[in-house]
Amino acid sequence: MKNGMFAEKAISLCLVAGLLISCILGMGVSAKKKPVLNCKKLVLSVGQKKKIKVKNTAKKVKWISADKKIVTVNKQGVVCGKKEGKTKITALIQKKKLTCQVIVKKTKYVQNTAMPERSLYPASPAPTIVSDAVISSSVPTAVSTFVPTETPDIEQGAEWETGKQSGKKEDFEKYFNPEMKQYTKRHQGVPLGTIEEMIYPSEVVGADREAYVYLPPEYDSSKKYPVLYLLHGIGCDRGQWRYMSLNEMLSNMIYMGELQPIVAVIPSIVPKDGLNKDTFSAENIEAFTKFEDEFIKDLEPYVLANYGVSSEREDTGVCGLSMGGMEALRLGFSIKDHFNYIGSFSAAPTLDTSILTLDGWKTKPQTVLLCTGDADGTVGSNPSDYQAKLAENNVDHMWYLYPGGKHEEKVWRNGLVNFLKRSYK
């Protein structure tokens, strides 16, 4: 009898426990998180960009601005303040709508000058032939609040079509003159990428070679990122681009939604036994002559095998400054159908211009951009000659002059930002 009572109680307890578990599970199902915006109110300055996200959904989101004159929003949810005012951004997920109020104010850039950034280049008294060499030591970087200045809206730069060339100052100011402090300064709250050492074996050179690799914030080696090869000038090594605030420029552009996360590779194009002190020595020049072969056989295969980068043409770009600008054109046009983005800043002489054609190509590159300073006495008319050859061969490209620019860092930084703003979309 007692055993029967115990059995009945045990069954009852099991039933109660089962009901409790069902209730708890039911509550879990009913309490499933709904899609929400990560912010319901956004305050921007004119020209400032910020990304908003939808949490708790894997479905496709369509972004809509109620007033595009005040703010725009792209497919990735990056909101850009256009002019003062108030409006709303809507995230449309199938039939569900989520809204965020946006206020755009006219606010100026605020800089913390406690750690002023020093120039990497000494002042040049006259436009004579000089080395591209830079100080390859650690450079202190200012940290500032990320509040961009109201500047000409160079988002219009996308309207500067390939096939158009101009040396007009007004075109530079309107289409190619962003507020560079937004890109070159280190800003609070903006995550930086990582720049790491890379050593790769080169059969072409017969020695191990050095490079830097920029990895974007939250780099995931299981993914396939677009890749950019950045080439330095003669008399320099991989440090030239790194110490021109490269990490800041790439990371700020990614944060603002102007550039998708990319991996950037900065090789040292130097002789086997190191740089010759004579900048224009035969050994230093030969390193660039051999680089096309080294790139194809050694560098690119190593990068593809050891980093999460795409091997697709549409995800691959090359650019460079001075001798590296010449080399970027040589790589870009001699290796047909390989690069989708080609950038050349203050390009040096010695390029065989007969290669500047798309004859034999299956797919033309999305971006070809050349620029130089109009007061550059180092490379003279060479960049202009290159772009004239591209125009003669009906190669769509962008060309502009930097007013008052010499063979100097500000021209190259500006060139890189303009090149990237029109690439990797």
Secondary structure as GFF3:
##gff-version 3
##sequence-region A 1 425
A	DSSP	alpha_helix	2	30	.	.	.	ID=ss1
A	DSSP	beta_strand	36	37	.	.	.	ID=ss2
A	DSSP	beta_strand	41	45	.	.	.	ID=ss3
A	DSSP	beta_strand	49	51	.	.	.	ID=ss4
A	DSSP	beta_strand	54	55	.	.	.	ID=ss5
A	DSSP	beta_strand	62	65	.	.	.	ID=ss6
A	DSSP	beta_strand	71	73	.	.	.	ID=ss7
A	DSSP	beta_strand	78	81	.	.	.	ID=ss8
A	DSSP	beta_strand	85	93	.	.	.	ID=ss9
A	DSSP	beta_strand	96	105	.	.	.	ID=ss10
A	DSSP	beta_strand	143	144	.	.	.	ID=ss11
A	DSSP	three_ten_helix	154	159	.	.	.	ID=ss12
A	DSSP	beta_strand	165	166	.	.	.	ID=ss13
A	DSSP	alpha_helix	169	175	.	.	.	ID=ss14
A	DSSP	alpha_helix	181	184	.	.	.	ID=ss15
A	DSSP	beta_strand	186	187	.	.	.	ID=ss16
A	DSSP	beta_strand	194	202	.	.	.	ID=ss17
A	DSSP	beta_strand	207	215	.	.	.	ID=ss18
A	DSSP	beta_strand	227	231	.	.	.	ID=ss19
A	DSSP	alpha_helix	239	242	.	.	.	ID=ss20
A	DSSP	alpha_helix	246	255	.	.	.	ID=ss21
A	DSSP	beta_strand	263	267	.	.	.	ID=ss22
A	DSSP	alpha_helix	282	294	.	.	.	ID=ss23
A	DSSP	pi_helix	295	299	.	.	.	ID=ss24
A	DSSP	alpha_helix	300	306	.	.	.	ID=ss25
A	DSSP	three_ten_helix	313	315	.	.	.	ID=ss26
A	DSSP	beta_strand	316	321	.	.	.	ID=ss27
A	DSSP	alpha_helix	323	334	.	.	.	ID=ss28
A	DSSP	beta_strand	341	345	.	.	.	ID=ss29
A	DSSP	three_ten_helix	353	355	.	.	.	ID=ss30
A	DSSP	beta_strand	367	373	.	.	.	ID=ss31
A	DSSP	alpha_helix	382	392	.	.	.	ID=ss32
A	DSSP	beta_strand	398	402	.	.	.	ID=ss33
A	DSSP	alpha_helix	409	421	.	.	.	ID=ss34
###
